[in-house]
Amino acid sequence: MKHVALLPLVVLVLAGCSSGTGRAPTYPVSGTVKMKGQPLAGATVVFVPVEGASHEAAMGISDASGKFKLTTFSADDGAQEGNYRIKVLKFDNSKATKQEVISYEQEQKMQFGEERPTPPAKNTLPKKYESEATSGIIHTVPKGASTLDISIE
């Protein structure tokens, strides 16, 4: 009978121990990416914490209208409070043409048969946006929702 009386207490203690994730909360961050005034679809926007920060990086991908929402831990959950430097990338995922393939034909045939491997995708945006150190884009995520509109020239 004593064991039955202790069961509710044990359940409460265990529930209290597992109630948090142990990580800082995230706040909604959304925005748009435009290139030369037009919405840019398929751009990857990466928020990189400034040096010495303890929060996590976050990223989002722009849709057909150039809009994005950031994700840190789960879809569209936003970013943790703090200062970030931003980089923006857009990859050309089209099939390689014969002119783009480096011709080591014999070696390629030995490794891959007649099918040639797809070369790595190329970033189609200006090089300065590839790195958070050179993009010049910064954003502070407050406790609450925020927006960042990015213009690529």
C-alpha positions in Angstrom: 0.0 0.0 0.0 2.9 2.3 0.7 4.2 1.9 -2.8 0.9 2.9 -4.3 0.9 6.1 -2.3 4.4 7.0 -3.5 3.6 6.5 -7.2 2.1 10.0 -7.7 5.1 11.6 -6.0 7.5 9.7 -8.3 5.6 10.7 -11.4 5.7 14.4 -10.4 9.4 14.3 -9.7 10.2 12.6 -13.0 7.9 15.1 -14.9 9.8 18.0 -13.3 13.1 16.6 -14.3 12.3 16.3 -18.0 10.3 19.5 -18.5 13.0 21.5 -20.4 15.3 21.1 -23.3 18.3 22.8 -21.7 18.8 25.2 -24.6 18.0 28.8 -25.0 14.6 29.7 -26.6 14.3 30.6 -30.3 12.3 33.5 -31.7 10.7 33.8 -35.1 12.9 35.3 -37.8 11.7 35.8 -41.4 12.5 38.0 -44.3 12.9 38.2 -48.0 15.9 37.9 -50.4 15.9 39.9 -53.6 18.5 40.2 -56.3 18.4 43.3 -58.4 15.0 44.1 -57.1 13.5 40.7 -58.0 12.6 37.9 -55.5 15.3 35.3 -55.3 14.0 31.7 -55.0 16.2 28.9 -53.6 18.7 31.1 -51.8 20.1 29.6 -48.6 20.3 32.3 -45.8 22.7 31.3 -43.0 22.8 33.2 -39.7 26.3 32.6 -38.1 26.7 33.7 -34.5 29.4 36.4 -34.0 32.7 35.3 -32.6 32.5 34.3 -29.0 28.7 33.9 -28.9 27.2 30.9 -27.3 24.0 30.6 -29.4 23.5 28.3 -32.4 23.6 29.0 -36.1 20.3 29.1 -38.0 19.3 28.9 -41.6 16.4 29.2 -44.1 15.7 28.7 -47.8 13.8 31.3 -49.8 10.6 30.3 -51.6 9.5 31.4 -55.1 8.5 34.9 -53.7 11.9 35.2 -52.0 10.5 34.7 -48.5 12.3 32.7 -45.9 11.9 31.6 -42.2 14.8 30.5 -40.1 15.3 27.1 -38.5 17.6 26.3 -35.6 16.4 23.1 -34.0 13.1 22.3 -35.8 11.3 23.6 -38.9 10.7 27.4 -38.8 11.4 27.7 -35.1 13.5 30.8 -35.6 16.9 31.8 -34.1 18.2 32.3 -30.6 18.6 35.8 -29.2 21.9 37.4 -30.1 24.0 39.0 -32.8 24.6 37.3 -36.2 26.6 37.7 -39.4 24.8 36.5 -42.4 25.9 34.7 -45.6 23.7 34.0 -48.6 24.3 31.2 -51.2 22.4 30.0 -54.2 23.5 26.9 -56.0 23.2 26.0 -59.7 22.0 22.4 -59.6 21.6 22.0 -63.3 23.2 19.0 -65.1 26.8 19.4 -66.2 27.5 19.9 -69.9 30.4 18.2 -71.6 32.3 21.5 -71.5 32.1 21.7 -67.7 33.6 18.2 -67.1 37.3 17.8 -66.6 38.5 15.3 -69.2 40.3 12.5 -67.5 38.3 10.1 -69.7 40.2 6.9 -69.0 40.2 7.4 -65.3 36.5 8.3 -65.3 35.6 5.2 -67.3 37.5 3.0 -64.9 35.8 4.5 -61.8 32.4 5.3 -63.0 31.9 3.5 -66.3 30.4 5.5 -69.1 28.5 7.8 -66.7 30.4 10.8 -65.6 30.0 12.1 -62.0 28.1 15.4 -61.5 30.5 18.2 -60.7 29.8 20.1 -57.5 27.1 22.8 -57.6 28.3 26.3 -58.2 27.2 29.3 -56.1 25.6 31.7 -58.5 25.7 34.8 -56.2 28.5 37.3 -56.1 31.4 35.9 -54.1 31.2 38.5 -51.3 28.0 36.8 -50.1 29.6 33.4 -49.7 31.1 34.3 -46.3 29.6 35.9 -43.3 32.9 37.8 -42.9 32.6 39.6 -46.3 28.8 39.9 -46.9 28.4 43.0 -44.8 25.0 41.7 -43.6 24.4 41.7 -39.8 21.2 41.1 -37.7 20.4 41.1 -34.0 17.7 38.7 -33.0 15.7 40.2 -30.1 13.4 38.4 -27.6 10.5 38.3 -30.0 9.9 38.2 -33.7 12.1 40.0 -36.2 12.5 40.5 -39.9 15.5 40.8 -42.2 15.2 41.9 -45.9 18.3 41.1 -47.9 19.1 42.9 -51.2 21.8 41.2 -53.4 23.3 43.6 -55.9 
